[in-house]
Structure formats: C-alpha cells, structure tokens
Amino acid sequence: MKMDLMHTQYKVDKGIALITLNRPEKMNAFTPHMRKELIGLMDETDRDDDVRVVVVTGAGKAFCAGADLSAGGATFDGSRKEGPKIPISGHRDGGGQVSLAIYKCRKPVIAAINGHAVGIGITMTLAMDMRIVAEEAKIGFVFARRGVVMEACSSWFLPRIVGLSKANELALTGRIFRAAEEAGSGLFNHVVPGEQVLSKAMEIATEIVENTSGISAALNKALLQRGVVEEDPQSTHLTDSHCFYWVGMQKDAREGIRSFLEKRPPAFSMKVSQDMPDFYPWWKEPKVVP
C-alpha cells in the first residue's frame, strides 16, 4: 500500500482488509481527502488477492457524521470553488464516485457502522454488500433538511434495499432516527450493541474467508447486483446458466466438493485478479438472444 493516508487507516490481516474512517475529532466528517483515499483503497482491495473481504468502520464514537460543513453555507456550491469552473453537465458528486468505486469492487464489502451515520455517512454504505449497525446510532438521509438532494447514487440504491415507499419516507422527511427503529426495514443486516458492531462484521468476514471461493463470491456478488435490475427471470436464468457451467469446470468447484466429501475445510486456490472468466463482466457485452 503506497498511498499516504490522512483521513483513513488501512490494514490487511488474514484475508480481511479493514478500512477505518479516521477523523475522530470531527466525527469522521467526509472530506475531499477522504473521498480520494476511499476510492484508492477500494481499487487496492480489488487488485490485492490477499484481500478476500473488506470491512469499513469509523474511528471513535461515530461512523461518519456526513460532509464536513466547516466551509459554511457555500459548502456545496461548486461554482465558488477554486480552479476551472465545471458546467452542471460535467459535475460528478464526490460521494457518488466513492459509491461507484465500492460497487465495482469484486470483493464483499461490509459496513461496520459503529456510531452515527448521517448524509454521506449512510449513503456511502448503501453500495456495500452488508451493513452492521450500532442500535443506538443516529442515522439520517437529511438532504432535504439541508436544502440539497440525495447523492452518492443513493436514489438508486436505497429503494432497491428498502423499497420505494420506505425510501420515500426516509428521504422526504429527512428525519434522524435510531438504527434500532429501522431494524426490520431491510436497511441493516444486523442491529447490535455498539461494542459488538466490529466483532460481528469481522465474524461474517471471517466466515467468508474461511469457507468460500473468492471466484464464487465475486461472481455471486455480480449476479445479485445485476439480477436485481434484469427485466425478467429468463434473462437471469441465461446468465446463471452461463456462470454455473463455467465454474463447474474449474478447480475451485472440484475442491469444494472434495472438501465436503472428506469433511475438511476447503483450500480454494483461484485468484480474482487472474482467474475470472473471460466473459466477465457480461453486462457490458451486447445481449445474445438464444
């Protein structure tokens, strides 16, 4: 890892990359430096075969209190920023860049929301594959209360996670709520006491590392991401079939079956960086009508 990190921390141990938002004195408020570091770290985890799972958490008592508003009322006014002026059509919001980097990562990404997560603090986690949250954490999609709109691709992710009606409630009111209040909404996988958040996330990450094929996990992640936007199950059936036929010929499939029959832990050896099928990513290719 060559990047000099100012607002995050990064370490890899036993197949798990732990990314920590690291501005505890500011409740890990989101900054341009944090944006650049998170994008770089997601690219790093995607390339590194020593990383099987990514866990993202916050230093101190908060996960991320949202955007750093220290610039005052003009914080979100791009026209006032130094440098060349970017037309509206050319602007790309920083949170969305982070969410897309997370979404593109082939490794499972788990949010360990150890404390308050508001604005970008919660929307960046929607691109992650699982969310473990402290029951007392304050959560809020507060954009309408700040005179702005949803960002970080959250208008795409949120209704797919909780449904359109619940997404409307959360976004249109902009209310702050305790995580425990939405334990049944589908927004969170697990709502636990604050001191158990990271350990629960690491428990799930370890289960993935010790028991699954990295290739299978990457392909399953892609199948779920793409399947949810397919027009009908027939399209998904064709993709499932293609993937299943390919993996069935690979050494990880043979090892998975042998380890089961021999009643031992699997020793999968295929690498995401070099062993993905040549038809991946299939959604970027023209659709073939059978």
C-alpha positions in Angstrom: 0.0 0.0 0.0 1.8 3.1 -1.3 -0.8 5.8 -0.7 -0.2 8.3 2.1 -3.3 8.3 4.2 -4.5 11.4 6.0 -8.2 10.7 6.8 -8.4 6.9 6.7 -6.4 3.9 8.0 -5.9 0.6 6.3 -4.6 -2.8 7.3 -5.0 -6.4 5.9 -5.0 -9.4 8.2 -6.0 -13.0 7.5 -7.8 -12.1 4.2 -9.7 -9.1 5.7 -9.0 -5.5 4.7 -10.1 -3.1 7.5 -10.7 0.5 6.3 -11.2 3.0 9.1 -12.5 6.5 8.6 -10.1 8.4 10.7 -11.1 11.8 11.8 -12.5 11.0 15.2 -12.2 14.6 16.5 -14.6 15.6 13.7 -16.8 12.5 14.0 -15.1 11.3 10.8 -16.8 14.0 8.7 -16.3 13.4 4.9 -13.7 15.5 3.1 -12.2 15.5 -0.4 -9.1 13.8 1.1 -11.3 11.0 2.5 -13.0 10.7 -0.9 -9.7 10.2 -2.7 -8.4 7.8 -0.2 -11.6 5.7 -0.2 -11.6 5.4 -4.0 -7.9 4.5 -3.9 -8.4 1.9 -1.2 -11.3 0.3 -2.9 -9.2 -0.1 -6.1 -6.4 -1.5 -4.0 -8.6 -4.1 -2.3 -10.0 -5.1 -5.7 -6.5 -5.8 -7.1 -5.0 -7.5 -4.0 -5.5 -11.3 -3.9 -4.5 -11.3 -0.2 -7.8 -9.4 0.4 -11.0 -11.6 0.4 -13.3 -9.3 2.3 -13.4 -5.6 3.0 -14.8 -4.1 6.3 -15.3 -0.4 6.6 -15.7 1.3 10.0 -15.1 4.6 11.8 -12.6 5.7 14.5 -14.0 6.9 17.8 -17.7 7.1 18.6 -19.1 7.9 15.1 -19.0 6.1 11.8 -19.4 9.3 9.7 -21.3 12.4 10.6 -21.7 13.5 7.0 -20.0 16.1 4.9 -17.6 18.4 6.6 -19.6 21.7 6.7 -16.8 23.9 8.1 -16.8 26.0 4.9 -20.3 27.3 5.9 -23.3 27.9 3.7 -21.3 27.6 0.5 -20.1 24.1 1.2 -22.0 22.6 -1.6 -21.7 25.5 -4.1 -19.4 24.1 -6.7 -19.4 27.4 -8.6 -17.4 29.1 -5.8 -14.6 26.6 -5.7 -11.2 27.5 -6.9 -9.9 26.3 -10.3 -11.7 25.9 -13.7 -15.5 26.1 -13.5 -17.2 22.9 -14.3 -20.6 23.1 -16.0 -23.5 21.3 -14.4 -23.5 18.6 -17.1 -19.9 17.8 -16.2 -20.1 17.7 -12.4 -19.8 14.3 -10.6 -20.5 14.3 -6.9 -17.8 13.0 -4.7 -20.0 10.7 -2.7 -21.1 9.1 -6.0 -17.6 8.5 -7.0 -17.0 6.6 -3.7 -20.2 4.6 -4.1 -19.3 3.5 -7.6 -15.8 2.5 -6.5 -17.3 0.4 -3.8 -19.9 -1.1 -6.2 -17.2 -2.0 -8.7 -15.1 -3.8 -6.1 -15.3 -7.6 -6.7 -14.7 -8.4 -3.0 -17.6 -8.5 -0.5 -17.7 -5.1 1.4 -19.2 -4.9 4.9 -20.1 -1.7 6.6 -19.4 -1.8 10.4 -21.5 1.3 11.3 -20.1 1.7 14.9 -21.9 5.0 15.5 -23.8 7.9 14.0 -24.0 7.9 10.2 -25.7 10.9 8.5 -25.8 12.1 5.0 -22.9 10.7 3.0 -22.1 8.8 6.2 -25.1 6.5 5.5 -25.4 6.8 1.7 -21.9 5.5 1.1 -22.8 2.3 2.9 -25.7 1.6 0.5 -23.2 0.5 -2.1 -21.7 -2.0 0.3 -23.0 -5.6 0.4 -23.9 -5.7 4.1 -24.5 -3.2 6.9 -23.9 -4.0 10.6 -25.0 -1.1 12.8 -25.0 0.0 16.5 -28.5 0.0 17.8 -28.2 3.5 19.3 -26.5 5.1 16.2 -28.3 8.1 14.8 -29.0 7.6 11.1 -30.4 10.2 8.7 -30.9 10.9 5.0 -31.0 14.6 5.9 -30.5 16.2 2.5 -34.0 17.8 2.2 -33.4 19.4 5.6 -30.1 20.9 4.3 -31.7 22.3 1.1 -29.9 19.7 -1.1 -30.8 16.3 -2.7 -29.8 12.7 -2.4 -26.3 11.9 -3.6 -23.8 9.0 -3.7 -26.1 7.1 -6.1 -28.5 6.7 -3.1 -31.6 7.3 -5.1 -30.7 4.1 -7.0 -29.5 2.0 -4.0 -32.0 3.0 -1.3 -35.3 1.9 -2.9 -33.7 -1.4 -4.0 -32.7 -2.1 -0.4 -35.8 -0.9 1.5 -38.5 -0.5 -1.2 -39.8 2.7 -2.8 -42.3 3.6 0.0 -39.8 3.3 2.8 -37.2 5.1 0.7 -39.7 8.0 0.2 -40.3 8.2 3.9 -36.6 8.4 4.8 -35.7 10.8 2.1 -38.6 13.1 2.0 -38.8 13.7 5.8 -35.0 13.7 6.2 -35.6 12.7 9.8 -32.9 11.5 12.1 -33.7 8.1 13.7 -32.0 5.5 15.9 -30.9 2.4 14.0 -33.0 0.2 16.2 -36.1 1.9 14.9 -35.5 0.6 11.4 -34.2 -2.9 12.4 -36.9 -4.5 10.3 -36.8 -2.3 7.2 -34.0 -4.2 5.4 -31.7 -1.3 5.7 -29.4 -3.2 8.1 -28.4 -6.8 8.2 -27.8 -6.8 11.9 -28.6 -4.2 14.6 -26.4 -4.9 17.7 -25.0 -3.1 20.7 -22.3 -0.6 19.7 -19.4 -2.6 21.2 -20.4 -5.6 19.1 -20.5 -4.0 15.7 -17.0 -4.5 14.5 -16.7 -8.0 16.0 -20.0 -9.0 14.3 -18.7 -7.7 11.0 -15.4 -9.5 11.4 -17.2 -12.7 12.3 -19.1 -12.6 9.0 -16.0 -11.6 7.1 -14.0 -14.5 8.6 -16.8 -16.9 7.7 -16.5 -15.8 4.1 -12.7 -16.0 4.1 -12.5 -19.5 5.6 -15.4 -21.2 3.8 -15.9 -19.7 0.3 -14.2 -19.5 -3.0 -13.1 -15.9 -3.9 -14.2 -16.5 -7.5 -17.6 -17.8 -6.4 -18.0 -14.8 -4.1 -17.1 -12.3 -6.8 -19.4 -13.9 -9.3 -22.3 -14.2 -6.8 -21.9 -10.5 -5.9 -22.1 -9.6 -9.6 -25.1 -11.9 -10.2 -27.0 -10.3 -7.3 -26.1 -6.8 -8.4 -27.2 -7.4 -12.0 -30.1 -9.7 -11.3 -32.0 -7.1 -9.3 -32.2 -4.9 -12.4 -32.9 -7.5 -15.0 -36.3 -7.2 -16.7 -37.4 -10.8 -16.2 -36.1 -14.1 -14.7 -35.4 -15.5 -18.1 -32.5 -13.1 -18.6 -31.1 -14.0 -15.2 -31.6 -17.7 -16.0 -29.3 -17.4 -19.0 -26.6 -15.6 -17.0 -26.8 -18.0 -14.1 -26.5 -20.9 -16.5 -23.5 -19.5 -18.2 -21.7 -18.8 -14.9 -22.6 -22.2 -13.4 -21.4 -24.1 -16.5 -18.1 -22.2 -16.3 -17.4 -22.6 -12.6 -18.3 -26.3 -12.8 -15.2 -26.9 -14.9 -12.9 -25.0 -12.5 -10.6 -26.4 -9.8 -12.4 -24.5 -7.0 -15.6 -26.5 -7.8 -13.6 -29.7 -7.6 -12.0 -28.6 -4.3 -15.4 -27.6 -2.8 -16.9 -31.0 -3.5 -13.8 -32.9 -2.3 -13.5 -31.0 0.9 -17.2 -31.6 1.6 -16.9 -35.4 1.0 -13.6 -35.5 3.0 -15.2 -33.5 5.9 -12.4 -30.9 5.9 -12.1 -27.1 5.4 -11.7 -26.2 1.7 -8.5 -24.9 0.3 -9.6 -22.8 -2.6 -6.8 -21.5 -4.8 -8.3 -19.5 -7.7 -7.5 -15.7 -7.7 -9.9 -13.0 -8.6 -7.1 -10.9 -10.2 -6.3 -13.5 -12.8 -8.9 -16.4 -12.9 -12.2 -14.7 -13.6 -14.0 -16.0 -16.7 -13.3 -14.3 -20.0 -17.0 -13.3 -20.3 -16.8 -11.2 -17.1 -18.2 -8.5 -17.0 -21.0 -10.0 -19.1 -23.4 -7.0 -18.7 -21.0 -4.8 -20.7 -21.4 -7.1 -23.7 -24.2 -7.0 -26.3 -27.1 -9.3 -25.2 -27.3 -12.5 -27.1 -30.8 -13.7 -27.9 -30.9 -17.5 -27.7 
